[in-house]
Amino acid sequence: ELCLYGLLATEKGDLIAELAGWGEDAGNVPEAVDITKPVQCSVEHSRLVLWEGSKSSLPGVWDPCPGEDKWLLIRYTYQGTRHQLFCQENDAVKLPKTAHRFID
């Protein structure tokens, strides 16, 4: 449903308040880009695997803030349940996972 890439974390590594709720507008985060479509193109058989490394190397993705530590926020629905993954850009990503269930 949504995939953002950029400066999305506080100094402590927590998700910024502008994105705390499920339906928050990505336009409120000026130093982040919506990479939902490029990431959706990597989904195969209802699974997403992105290897370790900068996500700006994915086709259709660019670095919104060169030289800064970037984060990845992925919100998705799997089998009718909302899920959320928030991780550093260099972390490997494997979806879906039960641990990603979003609790309101």
N, CA, C and O atoms as CSV, one atom per row, in Angstrom:
chain,resi,resn,atom,element,x,y,z
A,1,GLU,N,N,0.799,-1.184,0.000
A,1,GLU,CA,C,0.000,0.000,0.000
A,1,GLU,C,C,0.849,1.257,0.000
A,1,GLU,O,O,0.488,2.255,-0.624
A,2,LEU,N,N,2.012,1.212,0.720
A,2,LEU,CA,C,2.857,2.384,0.805
A,2,LEU,C,C,4.282,1.972,1.083
A,2,LEU,O,O,4.530,1.092,1.907
A,3,CYS,N,N,5.218,2.601,0.404
A,3,CYS,CA,C,6.630,2.379,0.679
A,3,CYS,C,C,7.339,3.718,0.565
A,3,CYS,O,O,7.370,4.320,-0.508
A,4,LEU,N,N,7.910,4.185,1.675
A,4,LEU,CA,C,8.641,5.447,1.706
A,4,LEU,C,C,10.106,5.180,1.975
A,4,LEU,O,O,10.465,4.207,2.638
A,5,TYR,N,N,10.959,6.068,1.448
A,5,TYR,CA,C,12.401,5.921,1.568
A,5,TYR,C,C,13.001,7.294,1.817
A,5,TYR,O,O,12.761,8.225,1.048
A,6,GLY,N,N,13.774,7.429,2.878
A,6,GLY,CA,C,14.413,8.707,3.160
A,6,GLY,C,C,14.609,8.936,4.647
A,6,GLY,O,O,14.789,7.991,5.415
A,7,LEU,N,N,14.571,10.210,5.049
A,7,LEU,CA,C,14.759,10.593,6.451
A,7,LEU,C,C,13.435,10.439,7.189
A,7,LEU,O,O,12.641,11.376,7.264
A,8,LEU,N,N,13.210,9.254,7.728
A,8,LEU,CA,C,11.929,8.916,8.341
A,8,LEU,C,C,12.035,8.666,9.840
A,8,LEU,O,O,11.027,8.371,10.483
A,9,ALA,N,N,13.243,8.778,10.416
A,9,ALA,CA,C,13.447,8.426,11.816
A,9,ALA,C,C,13.902,9.617,12.643
A,9,ALA,O,O,14.505,10.567,12.142
A,10,THR,N,N,13.587,9.527,13.933
A,10,THR,CA,C,14.094,10.505,14.888
A,10,THR,C,C,15.551,10.159,15.177
A,10,THR,O,O,16.066,9.159,14.678
A,11,GLU,N,N,16.207,10.980,15.975
A,11,GLU,CA,C,17.598,10.696,16.340
A,11,GLU,C,C,17.724,9.373,17.096
A,11,GLU,O,O,18.782,8.746,17.070
A,12,LYS,N,N,16.659,8.947,17.767
A,12,LYS,CA,C,16.664,7.691,18.514
A,12,LYS,C,C,16.356,6.486,17.633
A,12,LYS,O,O,16.437,5.346,18.092
A,13,GLY,N,N,16.004,6.728,16.375
A,13,GLY,CA,C,15.675,5.627,15.475
A,13,GLY,C,C,14.209,5.247,15.468
A,13,GLY,O,O,13.845,4.192,14.948
A,14,ASP,N,N,13.360,6.093,16.040
A,14,ASP,CA,C,11.918,5.849,16.036
A,14,ASP,C,C,11.290,6.483,14.795
A,14,ASP,O,O,11.816,7.455,14.253
A,15,LEU,N,N,10.180,5.936,14.358
A,15,LEU,CA,C,9.439,6.502,13.232
A,15,LEU,C,C,8.971,7.910,13.593
A,15,LEU,O,O,8.459,8.128,14.691
A,16,ILE,N,N,9.142,8.862,12.681
A,16,ILE,CA,C,8.745,10.242,12.959
A,16,ILE,C,C,7.244,10.335,13.174
A,16,ILE,O,O,6.473,9.555,12.614
A,17,ALA,N,N,6.844,11.292,13.988
A,17,ALA,CA,C,5.441,11.420,14.387
A,17,ALA,C,C,4.496,11.627,13.210
A,17,ALA,O,O,3.347,11.189,13.258
A,18,GLU,N,N,4.967,12.294,12.148
A,18,GLU,CA,C,4.113,12.558,10.990
A,18,GLU,C,C,3.600,11.283,10.335
A,18,GLU,O,O,2.624,11.326,9.586
A,19,LEU,N,N,4.241,10.148,10.605
A,19,LEU,CA,C,3.846,8.884,9.976
A,19,LEU,C,C,3.348,7.846,10.980
A,19,LEU,O,O,3.257,6.662,10.656
A,20,ALA,N,N,3.027,8.284,12.188
A,20,ALA,CA,C,2.641,7.342,13.236
A,20,ALA,C,C,1.343,6.597,12.929
A,20,ALA,O,O,1.215,5.422,13.272
A,21,GLY,N,N,0.384,7.258,12.291
A,21,GLY,CA,C,-0.889,6.602,11.986
A,21,GLY,C,C,-0.862,5.915,10.628
A,21,GLY,O,O,-0.076,6.277,9.753
A,22,TRP,N,N,-1.713,4.938,10.464
A,22,TRP,CA,C,-1.724,4.144,9.229
A,22,TRP,C,C,-2.013,4.980,7.994
A,22,TRP,O,O,-1.352,4.791,6.973
A,23,GLY,N,N,-2.962,5.886,8.044
A,23,GLY,CA,C,-3.384,6.618,6.859
A,23,GLY,C,C,-2.674,7.940,6.643
A,23,GLY,O,O,-3.155,8.768,5.869
A,24,GLU,N,N,-1.554,8.166,7.297
A,24,GLU,CA,C,-0.876,9.454,7.198
A,24,GLU,C,C,-0.375,9.715,5.786
A,24,GLU,O,O,-0.006,8.790,5.062
A,25,ASP,N,N,-0.365,10.985,5.405
A,25,ASP,CA,C,0.015,11.423,4.067
A,25,ASP,C,C,1.532,11.485,3.924
A,25,ASP,O,O,2.201,12.144,4.720
A,26,ALA,N,N,2.071,10.817,2.933
A,26,ALA,CA,C,3.510,10.818,2.691
A,26,ALA,C,C,4.023,12.197,2.305
A,26,ALA,O,O,5.218,12.468,2.424
A,27,GLY,N,N,3.137,13.068,1.845
A,27,GLY,CA,C,3.542,14.407,1.455
A,27,GLY,C,C,4.005,15.267,2.619
A,27,GLY,O,O,4.577,16.337,2.409
A,28,ASN,N,N,3.765,14.811,3.846
A,28,ASN,CA,C,4.195,15.549,5.032
A,28,ASN,C,C,5.676,15.366,5.333
A,28,ASN,O,O,6.191,15.984,6.265
A,29,VAL,N,N,6.363,14.540,4.574
A,29,VAL,CA,C,7.769,14.238,4.832
A,29,VAL,C,C,8.593,14.712,3.636
A,29,VAL,O,O,8.713,13.991,2.646
A,30,PRO,N,N,9.165,15.924,3.719
A,30,PRO,CA,C,9.848,16.496,2.559
A,30,PRO,C,C,11.127,15.775,2.134
A,30,PRO,O,O,11.511,15.852,0.967
A,31,GLU,N,N,11.785,15.085,3.043
A,31,GLU,CA,C,13.046,14.433,2.695
A,31,GLU,C,C,12.876,12.928,2.516
A,31,GLU,O,O,13.737,12.136,2.900
A,32,ALA,N,N,11.747,12.558,1.925
A,32,ALA,CA,C,11.464,11.156,1.642
A,32,ALA,C,C,10.758,11.062,0.305
A,32,ALA,O,O,10.102,12.007,-0.132
A,33,VAL,N,N,10.897,9.917,-0.342
A,33,VAL,CA,C,10.228,9.695,-1.620
A,33,VAL,C,C,9.355,8.451,-1.522
A,33,VAL,O,O,9.661,7.508,-0.792
A,34,ASP,N,N,8.271,8.475,-2.268
A,34,ASP,CA,C,7.358,7.340,-2.337
A,34,ASP,C,C,7.900,6.381,-3.392
A,34,ASP,O,O,7.927,6.703,-4.580
A,35,ILE,N,N,8.332,5.202,-2.950
A,35,ILE,CA,C,8.883,4.208,-3.885
A,35,ILE,C,C,7.987,2.974,-3.958
A,35,ILE,O,O,8.456,1.864,-4.212
A,36,THR,N,N,6.695,3.185,-3.732
A,36,THR,CA,C,5.749,2.076,-3.729
A,36,THR,C,C,5.768,1.300,-5.038
A,36,THR,O,O,5.885,0.075,-5.027
A,37,LYS,N,N,5.655,1.991,-6.157
A,37,LYS,CA,C,5.590,1.291,-7.457
A,37,LYS,C,C,6.874,0.520,-7.772
A,37,LYS,O,O,6.781,-0.641,-8.170
A,38,PRO,N,N,8.075,1.108,-7.613
A,38,PRO,CA,C,9.284,0.310,-7.869
A,38,PRO,C,C,9.390,-0.932,-6.972
A,38,PRO,O,O,9.848,-1.984,-7.419
A,39,VAL,N,N,8.969,-0.809,-5.718
A,39,VAL,CA,C,9.037,-1.958,-4.816
A,39,VAL,C,C,7.981,-2.997,-5.203
A,39,VAL,O,O,8.251,-4.197,-5.146
A,40,GLN,N,N,6.778,-2.553,-5.597
A,40,GLN,CA,C,5.748,-3.502,-6.031
A,40,GLN,C,C,6.220,-4.338,-7.215
A,40,GLN,O,O,5.817,-5.492,-7.358
A,41,CYS,N,N,7.060,-3.774,-8.054
A,41,CYS,CA,C,7.580,-4.507,-9.212
A,41,CYS,C,C,8.517,-5.636,-8.791
A,41,CYS,O,O,8.803,-6.530,-9.587
A,42,SER,N,N,8.993,-5.603,-7.558
A,42,SER,CA,C,9.887,-6.656,-7.053
A,42,SER,C,C,9.137,-7.782,-6.353
A,42,SER,O,O,9.752,-8.765,-5.942
A,43,VAL,N,N,7.823,-7.656,-6.210
A,43,VAL,CA,C,7.021,-8.695,-5.554
A,43,VAL,C,C,6.806,-9.849,-6.526
A,43,VAL,O,O,6.397,-9.649,-7.670
A,44,GLU,N,N,7.089,-11.066,-6.049
A,44,GLU,CA,C,6.867,-12.274,-6.849
A,44,GLU,C,C,6.153,-13.303,-5.988
A,44,GLU,O,O,6.595,-13.598,-4.878
A,45,HIS,N,N,5.060,-13.849,-6.487
A,45,HIS,CA,C,4.288,-14.872,-5.779
A,45,HIS,C,C,3.922,-14.410,-4.371
A,45,HIS,O,O,4.044,-15.179,-3.417
A,46,SER,N,N,3.470,-13.153,-4.232
A,46,SER,CA,C,3.040,-12.558,-2.965
A,46,SER,C,C,4.161,-12.428,-1.937
A,46,SER,O,O,3.893,-12.328,-0.740
A,47,ARG,N,N,5.407,-12.429,-2.390
A,47,ARG,CA,C,6.559,-12.300,-1.491
A,47,ARG,C,C,7.479,-11.194,-2.003
A,47,ARG,O,O,7.616,-10.987,-3.209
A,48,LEU,N,N,8.097,-10.499,-1.074
A,48,LEU,CA,C,9.057,-9.462,-1.418
A,48,LEU,C,C,10.372,-9.777,-0.726
A,48,LEU,O,O,10.412,-9.974,0.489
A,49,VAL,N,N,11.443,-9.825,-1.499
A,49,VAL,CA,C,12.778,-10.001,-0.944
A,49,VAL,C,C,13.672,-8.918,-1.544
A,49,VAL,O,O,13.849,-8.843,-2.760
A,50,LEU,N,N,14.233,-8.080,-0.666
A,50,LEU,CA,C,15.216,-7.073,-1.066
A,50,LEU,C,C,16.477,-7.359,-0.265
A,50,LEU,O,O,16.432,-7.392,0.965
A,51,TRP,N,N,17.578,-7.563,-0.932
A,51,TRP,CA,C,18.818,-7.923,-0.265
A,51,TRP,C,C,19.424,-6.726,0.453
A,51,TRP,O,O,19.011,-5.585,0.246
A,52,GLU,N,N,20.409,-7.004,1.298
A,52,GLU,CA,C,21.114,-5.941,2.019
A,52,GLU,C,C,21.715,-4.954,1.032
A,52,GLU,O,O,22.102,-5.325,-0.076
A,53,GLY,N,N,21.788,-3.697,1.444
A,53,GLY,CA,C,22.383,-2.664,0.604
A,53,GLY,C,C,21.428,-1.510,0.390
A,53,GLY,O,O,20.261,-1.570,0.778
A,54,SER,N,N,21.926,-0.473,-0.223
A,54,SER,CA,C,21.144,0.730,-0.462
A,54,SER,C,C,19.974,0.444,-1.391
A,54,SER,O,O,20.129,-0.173,-2.445
A,55,LYS,N,N,18.815,0.901,-0.980
A,55,LYS,CA,C,17.623,0.699,-1.816
A,55,LYS,C,C,17.595,1.661,-2.999
A,55,LYS,O,O,16.765,1.503,-3.894
A,56,SER,N,N,18.488,2.659,-3.025
A,56,SER,CA,C,18.555,3.572,-4.171
A,56,SER,C,C,19.101,2.874,-5.414
A,56,SER,O,O,19.064,3.436,-6.509
A,57,SER,N,N,19.609,1.650,-5.247
A,57,SER,CA,C,20.086,0.886,-6.408
A,57,SER,C,C,18.958,0.143,-7.116
A,57,SER,O,O,19.172,-0.431,-8.183
A,58,LEU,N,N,17.750,0.148,-6.530
A,58,LEU,CA,C,16.610,-0.495,-7.184
A,58,LEU,C,C,16.182,0.323,-8.397
A,58,LEU,O,O,16.255,1.551,-8.356
A,59,PRO,N,N,15.739,-0.316,-9.467
A,59,PRO,CA,C,15.260,0.432,-10.633
A,59,PRO,C,C,14.117,1.376,-10.260
A,59,PRO,O,O,13.170,0.965,-9.589
A,60,GLY,N,N,14.196,2.617,-10.683
A,60,GLY,CA,C,13.153,3.598,-10.425
A,60,GLY,C,C,13.269,4.299,-9.083
A,60,GLY,O,O,12.384,5.078,-8.728
A,61,VAL,N,N,14.331,4.048,-8.325
A,61,VAL,CA,C,14.511,4.650,-7.005
A,61,VAL,C,C,15.757,5.524,-7.026
A,61,VAL,O,O,16.784,5.147,-7.592
A,62,TRP,N,N,15.656,6.700,-6.400
A,62,TRP,CA,C,16.809,7.593,-6.305
A,62,TRP,C,C,17.015,7.962,-4.850
A,62,TRP,O,O,16.135,7.755,-4.015
A,63,ASP,N,N,18.176,8.507,-4.551
A,63,ASP,CA,C,18.544,8.886,-3.195
A,63,ASP,C,C,18.011,10.286,-2.892
A,63,ASP,O,O,18.502,11.259,-3.464
A,64,PRO,N,N,17.018,10.412,-2.006
A,64,PRO,CA,C,16.426,11.716,-1.727
A,64,PRO,C,C,17.305,12.626,-0.870
A,64,PRO,O,O,17.078,13.835,-0.817
A,65,CYS,N,N,18.294,12.062,-0.207
A,65,CYS,CA,C,19.163,12.858,0.672
A,65,CYS,C,C,20.546,12.202,0.757
A,65,CYS,O,O,20.853,11.518,1.733
A,66,PRO,N,N,21.379,12.414,-0.271
A,66,PRO,CA,C,22.709,11.796,-0.316
A,66,PRO,C,C,23.530,12.104,0.938
A,66,PRO,O,O,23.518,13.223,1.452
A,67,GLY,N,N,24.234,11.093,1.409
A,67,GLY,CA,C,25.106,11.256,2.558
A,67,GLY,C,C,24.427,11.122,3.910
A,67,GLY,O,O,25.104,11.154,4.938
A,68,GLU,N,N,23.124,10.974,3.939
A,68,GLU,CA,C,22.368,10.853,5.191
A,68,GLU,C,C,21.967,9.392,5.415
A,68,GLU,O,O,21.865,8.613,4.468
A,69,ASP,N,N,21.743,9.035,6.686
A,69,ASP,CA,C,21.228,7.704,7.014
A,69,ASP,C,C,19.745,7.670,6.681
A,69,ASP,O,O,18.960,8.445,7.228
A,70,LYS,N,N,19.367,6.778,5.793
A,70,LYS,CA,C,17.985,6.701,5.339
A,70,LYS,C,C,17.285,5.470,5.926
A,70,LYS,O,O,17.921,4.507,6.355
A,71,TRP,N,N,15.963,5.541,5.927
A,71,TRP,CA,C,15.118,4.483,6.466
A,71,TRP,C,C,14.084,4.081,5.428
A,71,TRP,O,O,13.807,4.820,4.483
A,72,LEU,N,N,13.526,2.909,5.621
A,72,LEU,CA,C,12.516,2.365,4.724
A,72,LEU,C,C,11.270,2.053,5.548
A,72,LEU,O,O,11.355,1.390,6.581
A,73,LEU,N,N,10.121,2.529,5.094
A,73,LEU,CA,C,8.837,2.230,5.722
A,73,LEU,C,C,7.973,1.536,4.689
A,73,LEU,O,O,7.681,2.100,3.635
A,74,ILE,N,N,7.565,0.320,4.989
A,74,ILE,CA,C,6.687,-0.432,4.090
A,74,ILE,C,C,5.420,-0.780,4.859
A,74,ILE,O,O,5.472,-1.415,5.913
A,75,ARG,N,N,4.289,-0.358,4.322
A,75,ARG,CA,C,2.988,-0.721,4.880
A,75,ARG,C,C,2.258,-1.544,3.835
A,75,ARG,O,O,2.122,-1.129,2.684
A,76,TYR,N,N,1.788,-2.719,4.247
A,76,TYR,CA,C,1.129,-3.609,3.293
A,76,TYR,C,C,0.026,-4.400,3.985
A,76,TYR,O,O,0.011,-4.536,5.208
A,77,THR,N,N,-0.884,-4.911,3.187
A,77,THR,CA,C,-1.950,-5.763,3.687
A,77,THR,C,C,-1.707,-7.166,3.164
A,77,THR,O,O,-1.509,-7.363,1.965
A,78,TYR,N,N,-1.723,-8.131,4.056
A,78,TYR,CA,C,-1.519,-9.521,3.675
A,78,TYR,C,C,-2.609,-10.358,4.337
A,78,TYR,O,O,-2.762,-10.327,5.558
A,79,GLN,N,N,-3.351,-11.091,3.548
A,79,GLN,CA,C,-4.464,-11.924,4.002
A,79,GLN,C,C,-5.424,-11.113,4.877
A,79,GLN,O,O,-5.897,-11.586,5.910
A,80,GLY,N,N,-5.700,-9.878,4.437
A,80,GLY,CA,C,-6.668,-9.026,5.111
A,80,GLY,C,C,-6.175,-8.331,6.369
A,80,GLY,O,O,-6.947,-7.633,7.027
A,81,THR,N,N,-4.905,-8.506,6.717
A,81,THR,CA,C,-4.349,-7.912,7.921
A,81,THR,C,C,-3.270,-6.897,7.553
A,81,THR,O,O,-2.424,-7.159,6.698
A,82,ARG,N,N,-3.309,-5.734,8.211
A,82,ARG,CA,C,-2.319,-4.698,7.944
A,82,ARG,C,C,-0.984,-5.042,8.607
A,82,ARG,O,O,-0.936,-5.551,9.727
A,83,HIS,N,N,0.088,-4.749,7.884
A,83,HIS,CA,C,1.448,-5.000,8.362
A,83,HIS,C,C,2.298,-3.757,8.127
A,83,HIS,O,O,2.007,-2.946,7.248
A,84,GLN,N,N,3.356,-3.621,8.928
A,84,GLN,CA,C,4.279,-2.497,8.750
A,84,GLN,C,C,5.701,-2.946,9.064
A,84,GLN,O,O,5.942,-3.631,10.057
A,85,LEU,N,N,6.636,-2.552,8.208
A,85,LEU,CA,C,8.063,-2.773,8.432
A,85,LEU,C,C,8.747,-1.424,8.394
A,85,LEU,O,O,8.544,-0.647,7.460
A,86,PHE,N,N,9.554,-1.139,9.398
A,86,PHE,CA,C,10.346,0.088,9.467
A,86,PHE,C,C,11.771,-0.331,9.771
A,86,PHE,O,O,12.046,-0.880,10.837
A,87,CYS,N,N,12.686,-0.073,8.831
A,87,CYS,CA,C,14.059,-0.533,9.007
A,87,CYS,C,C,15.039,0.423,8.337
A,87,CYS,O,O,14.640,1.289,7.559
A,88,GLN,N,N,16.314,0.261,8.642
A,88,GLN,CA,C,17.342,1.049,7.992
A,88,GLN,C,C,17.475,0.599,6.552
A,88,GLN,O,O,17.208,-0.558,6.225
A,89,GLU,N,N,17.890,1.523,5.686
A,89,GLU,CA,C,17.899,1.238,4.253
A,89,GLU,C,C,18.781,0.066,3.853
A,89,GLU,O,O,18.490,-0.596,2.857
A,90,ASN,N,N,19.841,-0.212,4.586
A,90,ASN,CA,C,20.751,-1.291,4.197
A,90,ASN,C,C,20.314,-2.671,4.686
A,90,ASN,O,O,20.928,-3.674,4.323
A,91,ASP,N,N,19.270,-2.734,5.498
A,91,ASP,CA,C,18.783,-4.018,6.005
A,91,ASP,C,C,18.123,-4.824,4.891
A,91,ASP,O,O,17.513,-4.266,3.979
A,92,ALA,N,N,18.255,-6.133,4.981
A,92,ALA,CA,C,17.540,-7.016,4.061
A,92,ALA,C,C,16.046,-6.983,4.417
A,92,ALA,O,O,15.685,-6.817,5.583
A,93,VAL,N,N,15.190,-7.141,3.414
A,93,VAL,CA,C,13.741,-7.115,3.607
A,93,VAL,C,C,13.158,-8.411,3.056
A,93,VAL,O,O,13.405,-8.781,1.908
A,94,LYS,N,N,12.375,-9.098,3.901
A,94,LYS,CA,C,11.663,-10.305,3.467
A,94,LYS,C,C,10.246,-10.211,3.997
A,94,LYS,O,O,10.024,-10.169,5.208
A,95,LEU,N,N,9.288,-10.177,3.081
A,95,LEU,CA,C,7.874,-10.037,3.431
A,95,LEU,C,C,7.069,-11.140,2.759
A,95,LEU,O,O,7.479,-11.624,1.704
A,96,PRO,N,N,5.960,-11.549,3.317
A,96,PRO,CA,C,5.344,-11.092,4.551
A,96,PRO,C,C,5.912,-11.803,5.769
A,96,PRO,O,O,6.503,-12.878,5.658
A,97,LYS,N,N,5.727,-11.187,6.939
A,97,LYS,CA,C,6.110,-11.784,8.220
A,97,LYS,C,C,5.050,-11.449,9.248
A,97,LYS,O,O,4.534,-10.332,9.277
A,98,THR,N,N,4.727,-12.412,10.086
A,98,THR,CA,C,3.750,-12.208,11.156
A,98,THR,C,C,4.216,-11.110,12.102
A,98,THR,O,O,3.388,-10.370,12.634
A,99,ALA,N,N,5.511,-10.987,12.322
A,99,ALA,CA,C,6.068,-9.983,13.238
A,99,ALA,C,C,5.782,-8.552,12.775
A,99,ALA,O,O,5.919,-7.616,13.563
A,100,HIS,N,N,5.394,-8.369,11.530
A,100,HIS,CA,C,5.128,-7.037,10.995
A,100,HIS,C,C,3.676,-6.587,11.183
A,100,HIS,O,O,3.312,-5.506,10.721
A,101,ARG,N,N,2.852,-7.378,11.839
A,101,ARG,CA,C,1.440,-7.001,12.003
A,101,ARG,C,C,1.338,-5.639,12.669
A,101,ARG,O,O,2.004,-5.370,13.669
A,102,PHE,N,N,0.494,-4.781,12.099
A,102,PHE,CA,C,0.315,-3.416,12.578
A,102,PHE,C,C,-0.800,-3.413,13.624
A,102,PHE,O,O,-1.921,-3.843,13.351
A,103,ILE,N,N,-0.486,-2.931,14.803
A,103,ILE,CA,C,-1.464,-2.856,15.875
A,103,ILE,C,C,-1.803,-1.395,16.101
A,103,ILE,O,O,-0.925,-0.590,16.415
A,104,ASP,N,N,-3.079,-1.048,15.942
A,104,ASP,CA,C,-3.530,0.343,16.120
A,104,ASP,C,C,-3.402,0.770,17.557
A,104,ASP,O,O,-3.733,1.906,17.896
